[in-house]
Amino acid sequence: MRDLNFRHLYYFWTVAKEGNLTRAAQQMHVSQSALSSQIKQLEEQLGQKLFDRQGRTLQLTETGHLVLEYAESIFSLGSEMLSMMESGGLKRLQRLRVGAVATLSRNFQENFLKPVIGQEGVQLVLHSSALEDLLEQLEVHKLDLILSNRAVASDSTLPWRCQLLARQSVCLVGPDTAAFKQLSFPQDLPKVKVLVPGPSSDIRVQFDMYCQQHGLDFSPYAEVDDMAMLRLMARDSGGVTVVPEVVVQDEIESGLLKKYCTLEGVIENFYAITAKRHFELPILKVLLEQGASGKSAEKVSASD
């Protein structure tokens, strides 16, 4: 077999990911005929058909799926090489690019990253977005690490590493007042304003199940997806908030808020998600080893 033409393979890879010849041609700024010709040459070299046309879409053949797996590995490795050079992997300055799910506790992020914050020779870049967007950036090595409260599964085309960092209990917090001290939680939840995470939150799902099991019936005063906003509202609303303790650790320590009870069985998990790479930044390895040593802890404290 002649040497592989990587341009042909790149054209095939782009069309396979788009599933549409027109969109792929527009993305690559080439004509559809030129794109078709390049893929046909690749098929001739391999001696196998890579696509079946179904209407306006292209479906990968069995061979096409196999070739796509190889192409994913090849181009992912190229992206990793460029990423390593840009991040200073072989230089004294290491650039650590961390993505965090937008709803994740800012306190947890700071606690986890504390060993590298302000460290000489480390440039820290933080980006917040939806998990799906962050995974796309991790796949092409534009991120080194994702911090998430949702786990992800790995497969042959998406080789994620997902590590449990910590498990945080969820509690009820409210103002430290005489009126609240006279109440008994969680039984008296229907008597006060209750702030809860939004319906898409895993904490909310667990809390709803907890309320059903304990016969608690009430209407939430507010539903808040963002933990930073939930923290602010917990401080200012005068109600009781369902929240992981780490989110309001400073307010509890200062006496601004009081923890009234821990909701047994309602927890938030924190994960570190990385992509399998040939070269791993030393500073990233340090952080992940630190996370592994404390992952069995039920509570994340400010010193973790």
Contacts in CASP RR format, 6 or more apart in sequence:
PFRMAT RR
TARGET T0000
AUTHOR 0000-0000-0000
METHOD contacts of the structure
MODEL  1
MRDLNFRHLYYFWTVAKEGNLTRAAQQMHVSQSALSSQIKQLEEQLGQKL
FDRQGRTLQLTETGHLVLEYAESIFSLGSEMLSMMESGGLKRLQRLRVGA
VATLSRNFQENFLKPVIGQEGVQLVLHSSALEDLLEQLEVHKLDLILSNR
AVASDSTLPWRCQLLARQSVCLVGPDTAAFKQLSFPQDLPKVKVLVPGPS
SDIRVQFDMYCQQHGLDFSPYAEVDDMAMLRLMARDSGGVTVVPEVVVQD
EIESGLLKKYCTLEGVIENFYAITAKRHFELPILKVLLEQGASGKSAEKV
SASD
1 45 0 8 1.000
2 45 0 8 1.000
4 45 0 8 1.000
5 41 0 8 1.000
5 42 0 8 1.000
5 45 0 8 1.000
6 74 0 8 1.000
7 38 0 8 1.000
8 38 0 8 1.000
8 39 0 8 1.000
8 41 0 8 1.000
8 42 0 8 1.000
8 45 0 8 1.000
9 42 0 8 1.000
9 67 0 8 1.000
9 71 0 8 1.000
9 74 0 8 1.000
10 71 0 8 1.000
10 75 0 8 1.000
11 24 0 8 1.000
11 28 0 8 1.000
11 35 0 8 1.000
11 38 0 8 1.000
11 39 0 8 1.000
11 42 0 8 1.000
12 38 0 8 1.000
12 39 0 8 1.000
12 42 0 8 1.000
12 50 0 8 1.000
12 67 0 8 1.000
12 68 0 8 1.000
12 71 0 8 1.000
13 68 0 8 1.000
13 71 0 8 1.000
13 72 0 8 1.000
13 75 0 8 1.000
14 24 0 8 1.000
14 27 0 8 1.000
14 28 0 8 1.000
15 21 0 8 1.000
15 24 0 8 1.000
15 35 0 8 1.000
15 39 0 8 1.000
15 51 0 8 1.000
15 58 0 8 1.000
16 50 0 8 1.000
16 51 0 8 1.000
16 58 0 8 1.000
16 60 0 8 1.000
16 64 0 8 1.000
16 68 0 8 1.000
16 71 0 8 1.000
17 24 0 8 1.000
18 24 0 8 1.000
18 27 0 8 1.000
19 57 0 8 1.000
19 58 0 8 1.000
20 56 0 8 1.000
20 57 0 8 1.000
20 58 0 8 1.000
21 32 0 8 1.000
21 35 0 8 1.000
21 36 0 8 1.000
21 58 0 8 1.000
22 32 0 8 1.000
22 56 0 8 1.000
24 35 0 8 1.000
25 31 0 8 1.000
25 32 0 8 1.000
25 34 0 8 1.000
25 35 0 8 1.000
28 35 0 8 1.000
39 50 0 8 1.000
39 51 0 8 1.000
42 50 0 8 1.000
43 49 0 8 1.000
43 50 0 8 1.000
46 63 0 8 1.000
46 67 0 8 1.000
48 61 0 8 1.000
48 63 0 8 1.000
48 64 0 8 1.000
48 67 0 8 1.000
49 61 0 8 1.000
49 63 0 8 1.000
50 60 0 8 1.000
50 61 0 8 1.000
50 63 0 8 1.000
50 64 0 8 1.000
50 67 0 8 1.000
51 58 0 8 1.000
51 59 0 8 1.000
51 60 0 8 1.000
51 61 0 8 1.000
51 64 0 8 1.000
52 58 0 8 1.000
52 59 0 8 1.000
52 60 0 8 1.000
52 61 0 8 1.000
53 59 0 8 1.000
60 68 0 8 1.000
68 157 0 8 1.000
69 156 0 8 1.000
69 157 0 8 1.000
72 157 0 8 1.000
76 139 0 8 1.000
76 140 0 8 1.000
76 141 0 8 1.000
76 275 0 8 1.000
77 278 0 8 1.000
79 140 0 8 1.000
79 141 0 8 1.000
80 141 0 8 1.000
80 277 0 8 1.000
80 278 0 8 1.000
80 279 0 8 1.000
82 141 0 8 1.000
83 141 0 8 1.000
83 142 0 8 1.000
83 144 0 8 1.000
84 90 0 8 1.000
84 279 0 8 1.000
86 95 0 8 1.000
87 94 0 8 1.000
87 95 0 8 1.000
87 96 0 8 1.000
87 97 0 8 1.000
87 144 0 8 1.000
87 281 0 8 1.000
88 94 0 8 1.000
88 95 0 8 1.000
89 279 0 8 1.000
89 281 0 8 1.000
92 121 0 8 1.000
93 121 0 8 1.000
93 122 0 8 1.000
93 123 0 8 1.000
94 121 0 8 1.000
94 122 0 8 1.000
94 123 0 8 1.000
94 281 0 8 1.000
94 282 0 8 1.000
94 283 0 8 1.000
95 122 0 8 1.000
95 123 0 8 1.000
95 125 0 8 1.000
96 116 0 8 1.000
96 122 0 8 1.000
96 123 0 8 1.000
96 124 0 8 1.000
96 125 0 8 1.000
96 144 0 8 1.000
96 145 0 8 1.000
96 281 0 8 1.000
96 283 0 8 1.000
96 284 0 8 1.000
97 125 0 8 1.000
97 127 0 8 1.000
97 142 0 8 1.000
97 143 0 8 1.000
97 144 0 8 1.000
97 145 0 8 1.000
98 113 0 8 1.000
98 124 0 8 1.000
98 125 0 8 1.000
98 126 0 8 1.000
98 127 0 8 1.000
98 143 0 8 1.000
98 144 0 8 1.000
98 145 0 8 1.000
98 146 0 8 1.000
98 147 0 8 1.000
99 126 0 8 1.000
99 127 0 8 1.000
99 128 0 8 1.000
99 129 0 8 1.000
99 134 0 8 1.000
99 137 0 8 1.000
99 143 0 8 1.000
99 145 0 8 1.000
99 146 0 8 1.000
99 147 0 8 1.000
100 109 0 8 1.000
100 126 0 8 1.000
100 127 0 8 1.000
100 128 0 8 1.000
100 134 0 8 1.000
100 146 0 8 1.000
100 147 0 8 1.000
100 148 0 8 1.000
101 128 0 8 1.000
101 129 0 8 1.000
101 130 0 8 1.000
101 131 0 8 1.000
101 134 0 8 1.000
101 146 0 8 1.000
101 147 0 8 1.000
101 148 0 8 1.000
101 149 0 8 1.000
101 150 0 8 1.000
102 128 0 8 1.000
102 129 0 8 1.000
102 130 0 8 1.000
102 226 0 8 1.000
103 149 0 8 1.000
103 197 0 8 1.000
103 201 0 8 1.000
103 225 0 8 1.000
103 226 0 8 1.000
103 227 0 8 1.000
104 147 0 8 1.000
104 148 0 8 1.000
104 149 0 8 1.000
104 227 0 8 1.000
104 270 0 8 1.000
105 227 0 8 1.000
105 244 0 8 1.000
105 246 0 8 1.000
105 247 0 8 1.000
106 227 0 8 1.000
106 228 0 8 1.000
106 231 0 8 1.000
107 246 0 8 1.000
107 247 0 8 1.000
107 249 0 8 1.000
107 250 0 8 1.000
107 302 0 8 1.000
108 147 0 8 1.000
108 166 0 8 1.000
108 168 0 8 1.000
108 244 0 8 1.000
108 246 0 8 1.000
108 247 0 8 1.000
108 270 0 8 1.000
108 300 0 8 1.000
109 126 0 8 1.000
109 147 0 8 1.000
110 117 0 8 1.000
111 246 0 8 1.000
111 300 0 8 1.000
111 301 0 8 1.000
111 302 0 8 1.000
111 304 0 8 1.000
112 147 0 8 1.000
112 165 0 8 1.000
112 270 0 8 1.000
112 287 0 8 1.000
112 291 0 8 1.000
112 304 0 8 1.000
113 124 0 8 1.000
113 287 0 8 1.000
115 286 0 8 1.000
115 287 0 8 1.000
115 290 0 8 1.000
116 122 0 8 1.000
116 124 0 8 1.000
116 283 0 8 1.000
116 286 0 8 1.000
116 287 0 8 1.000
117 124 0 8 1.000
118 124 0 8 1.000
119 283 0 8 1.000
122 283 0 8 1.000
127 134 0 8 1.000
127 137 0 8 1.000
127 143 0 8 1.000
131 146 0 8 1.000
131 148 0 8 1.000
131 150 0 8 1.000
131 152 0 8 1.000
134 143 0 8 1.000
134 146 0 8 1.000
134 148 0 8 1.000
135 146 0 8 1.000
135 152 0 8 1.000
135 158 0 8 1.000
135 160 0 8 1.000
135 273 0 8 1.000
137 143 0 8 1.000
138 146 0 8 1.000
138 160 0 8 1.000
138 273 0 8 1.000
138 274 0 8 1.000
138 275 0 8 1.000
139 158 0 8 1.000
139 275 0 8 1.000
141 275 0 8 1.000
141 277 0 8 1.000
144 274 0 8 1.000
144 281 0 8 1.000
144 284 0 8 1.000
145 272 0 8 1.000
145 273 0 8 1.000
145 274 0 8 1.000
145 284 0 8 1.000
145 287 0 8 1.000
146 272 0 8 1.000
146 273 0 8 1.000
146 274 0 8 1.000
147 165 0 8 1.000
147 270 0 8 1.000
147 271 0 8 1.000
147 272 0 8 1.000
147 273 0 8 1.000
148 270 0 8 1.000
148 271 0 8 1.000
148 273 0 8 1.000
149 202 0 8 1.000
149 268 0 8 1.000
149 269 0 8 1.000
149 270 0 8 1.000
149 271 0 8 1.000
150 202 0 8 1.000
150 271 0 8 1.000
151 162 0 8 1.000
151 164 0 8 1.000
151 269 0 8 1.000
151 271 0 8 1.000
152 158 0 8 1.000
152 160 0 8 1.000
152 162 0 8 1.000
152 271 0 8 1.000
152 273 0 8 1.000
153 160 0 8 1.000
153 162 0 8 1.000
154 160 0 8 1.000
154 161 0 8 1.000
154 162 0 8 1.000
159 275 0 8 1.000
159 276 0 8 1.000
160 273 0 8 1.000
160 274 0 8 1.000
160 275 0 8 1.000
160 276 0 8 1.000
161 273 0 8 1.000
161 274 0 8 1.000
161 275 0 8 1.000
161 276 0 8 1.000
162 271 0 8 1.000
162 272 0 8 1.000
162 273 0 8 1.000
163 271 0 8 1.000
163 272 0 8 1.000
163 273 0 8 1.000
163 274 0 8 1.000
163 288 0 8 1.000
163 291 0 8 1.000
163 292 0 8 1.000
163 295 0 8 1.000
164 269 0 8 1.000
164 270 0 8 1.000
164 271 0 8 1.000
164 295 0 8 1.000
165 270 0 8 1.000
165 271 0 8 1.000
165 272 0 8 1.000
165 291 0 8 1.000
165 294 0 8 1.000
165 295 0 8 1.000
166 269 0 8 1.000
166 270 0 8 1.000
166 291 0 8 1.000
166 294 0 8 1.000
166 295 0 8 1.000
166 297 0 8 1.000
166 300 0 8 1.000
166 304 0 8 1.000
167 267 0 8 1.000
167 268 0 8 1.000
167 269 0 8 1.000
167 270 0 8 1.000
167 295 0 8 1.000
167 296 0 8 1.000
167 297 0 8 1.000
167 298 0 8 1.000
168 244 0 8 1.000
168 245 0 8 1.000
168 246 0 8 1.000
168 267 0 8 1.000
168 268 0 8 1.000
168 269 0 8 1.000
168 270 0 8 1.000
168 298 0 8 1.000
168 299 0 8 1.000
168 300 0 8 1.000
169 244 0 8 1.000
169 245 0 8 1.000
169 262 0 8 1.000
169 263 0 8 1.000
169 266 0 8 1.000
169 267 0 8 1.000
169 298 0 8 1.000
169 299 0 8 1.000
170 203 0 8 1.000
170 206 0 8 1.000
170 207 0 8 1.000
170 242 0 8 1.000
170 243 0 8 1.000
170 244 0 8 1.000
170 245 0 8 1.000
170 262 0 8 1.000
170 263 0 8 1.000
170 266 0 8 1.000
170 267 0 8 1.000
170 268 0 8 1.000
171 242 0 8 1.000
171 243 0 8 1.000
171 244 0 8 1.000
171 245 0 8 1.000
171 259 0 8 1.000
171 260 0 8 1.000
171 261 0 8 1.000
171 262 0 8 1.000
171 263 0 8 1.000
172 185 0 8 1.000
172 186 0 8 1.000
172 189 0 8 1.000
172 240 0 8 1.000
172 241 0 8 1.000
172 242 0 8 1.000
172 259 0 8 1.000
172 260 0 8 1.000
172 261 0 8 1.000
172 263 0 8 1.000
173 234 0 8 1.000
173 240 0 8 1.000
173 241 0 8 1.000
173 243 0 8 1.000
173 245 0 8 1.000
173 248 0 8 1.000
173 251 0 8 1.000
173 252 0 8 1.000
173 257 0 8 1.000
173 258 0 8 1.000
173 259 0 8 1.000
173 260 0 8 1.000
174 180 0 8 1.000
174 234 0 8 1.000
174 238 0 8 1.000
174 239 0 8 1.000
174 240 0 8 1.000
174 241 0 8 1.000
174 257 0 8 1.000
174 258 0 8 1.000
174 260 0 8 1.000
175 238 0 8 1.000
175 239 0 8 1.000
175 256 0 8 1.000
175 257 0 8 1.000
175 258 0 8 1.000
176 255 0 8 1.000
176 256 0 8 1.000
176 257 0 8 1.000
176 258 0 8 1.000
180 192 0 8 1.000
180 240 0 8 1.000
180 258 0 8 1.000
180 260 0 8 1.000
183 191 0 8 1.000
183 192 0 8 1.000
183 260 0 8 1.000
185 240 0 8 1.000
185 260 0 8 1.000
185 261 0 8 1.000
186 210 0 8 1.000
186 214 0 8 1.000
186 216 0 8 1.000
186 261 0 8 1.000
186 263 0 8 1.000
187 216 0 8 1.000
189 211 0 8 1.000
189 216 0 8 1.000
189 218 0 8 1.000
189 240 0 8 1.000
190 216 0 8 1.000
190 217 0 8 1.000
190 218 0 8 1.000
192 239 0 8 1.000
192 240 0 8 1.000
193 221 0 8 1.000
193 222 0 8 1.000
193 237 0 8 1.000
193 238 0 8 1.000
193 239 0 8 1.000
193 240 0 8 1.000
194 218 0 8 1.000
194 220 0 8 1.000
194 221 0 8 1.000
194 239 0 8 1.000
194 240 0 8 1.000
194 241 0 8 1.000
194 242 0 8 1.000
195 220 0 8 1.000
195 221 0 8 1.000
195 222 0 8 1.000
195 223 0 8 1.000
195 224 0 8 1.000
195 230 0 8 1.000
195 233 0 8 1.000
195 234 0 8 1.000
195 237 0 8 1.000
195 239 0 8 1.000
195 240 0 8 1.000
195 241 0 8 1.000
195 242 0 8 1.000
196 204 0 8 1.000
196 207 0 8 1.000
196 220 0 8 1.000
196 222 0 8 1.000
196 223 0 8 1.000
196 224 0 8 1.000
196 241 0 8 1.000
196 242 0 8 1.000
197 203 0 8 1.000
197 204 0 8 1.000
197 207 0 8 1.000
197 223 0 8 1.000
197 224 0 8 1.000
197 225 0 8 1.000
197 227 0 8 1.000
197 230 0 8 1.000
197 242 0 8 1.000
197 243 0 8 1.000
198 204 0 8 1.000
198 223 0 8 1.000
198 224 0 8 1.000
198 225 0 8 1.000
199 223 0 8 1.000
200 225 0 8 1.000
201 225 0 8 1.000
202 268 0 8 1.000
202 269 0 8 1.000
203 242 0 8 1.000
203 244 0 8 1.000
203 266 0 8 1.000
203 268 0 8 1.000
204 223 0 8 1.000
204 242 0 8 1.000
206 265 0 8 1.000
206 266 0 8 1.000
206 267 0 8 1.000
207 242 0 8 1.000
207 263 0 8 1.000
207 266 0 8 1.000
210 216 0 8 1.000
210 263 0 8 1.000
210 264 0 8 1.000
210 265 0 8 1.000
210 266 0 8 1.000
211 217 0 8 1.000
211 218 0 8 1.000
221 237 0 8 1.000
221 239 0 8 1.000
222 233 0 8 1.000
222 237 0 8 1.000
224 230 0 8 1.000
224 233 0 8 1.000
227 243 0 8 1.000
227 244 0 8 1.000
227 247 0 8 1.000
230 241 0 8 1.000
230 243 0 8 1.000
230 247 0 8 1.000
231 243 0 8 1.000
231 247 0 8 1.000
231 248 0 8 1.000
231 251 0 8 1.000
233 241 0 8 1.000
234 241 0 8 1.000
234 243 0 8 1.000
234 248 0 8 1.000
234 251 0 8 1.000
234 257 0 8 1.000
235 248 0 8 1.000
235 251 0 8 1.000
235 256 0 8 1.000
235 257 0 8 1.000
240 260 0 8 1.000
241 248 0 8 1.000
242 263 0 8 1.000
242 266 0 8 1.000
244 268 0 8 1.000
245 252 0 8 1.000
245 259 0 8 1.000
245 262 0 8 1.000
245 299 0 8 1.000
246 299 0 8 1.000
246 300 0 8 1.000
246 301 0 8 1.000
248 257 0 8 1.000
249 301 0 8 1.000
249 302 0 8 1.000
251 257 0 8 1.000
252 258 0 8 1.000
252 259 0 8 1.000
253 302 0 8 1.000
267 298 0 8 1.000
270 300 0 8 1.000
272 287 0 8 1.000
272 288 0 8 1.000
272 291 0 8 1.000
274 284 0 8 1.000
274 288 0 8 1.000
294 304 0 8 1.000
297 304 0 8 1.000
END
